[in-house]
């Protein structure tokens, strides 16, 4: 397993989050993980399918009581 890179997306909505996610995932090495923290509750449903569509693996998703969602994506290609 590679290294984990953290990305705090703040309150970005899925429209701006998707573009930034694409940019950031393409900037890490294959095998590394991008840990995205976001405060948009819809991100849990949107970011995982986007990552899979791009050929990456979703290693986990965790929602917290304070509204944060952390999604870990492994770059596969």
SULKA-V362788 format. One record per backbone hydrogen bond with DSSP energy under -0.5 kcal/mol. CO is the residue of the C=O (numbers start at 0). NH is the residue of the N-H. Records with the same first field share a line. If there is no record, write none. Layout:
# SULKA-V362788
CO: NH, NH
This chain:
# SULKA-V362788
2: 32
4: 34
6: 8, 36
8: 11
9: 38
12: 16
13: 17
14: 18
15: 19
16: 20
17: 21
18: 22
19: 23
20: 24
21: 25
22: 26
23: 26
24: 27
28: 31
30: 1
31: 74
32: 4, 34
33: 35, 72
34: 6, 36
35: 37, 70
36: 8, 9
37: 68
38: 40
39: 42
40: 43
41: 44, 45
42: 46, 47
43: 47
44: 48
45: 49
46: 50
47: 51
48: 52
49: 53
50: 55
51: 54
56: 58, 73
59: 71
61: 69
63: 66
67: 63
68: 37, 70
69: 61
70: 35, 72
71: 58, 59
72: 33, 74
73: 56
74: 30
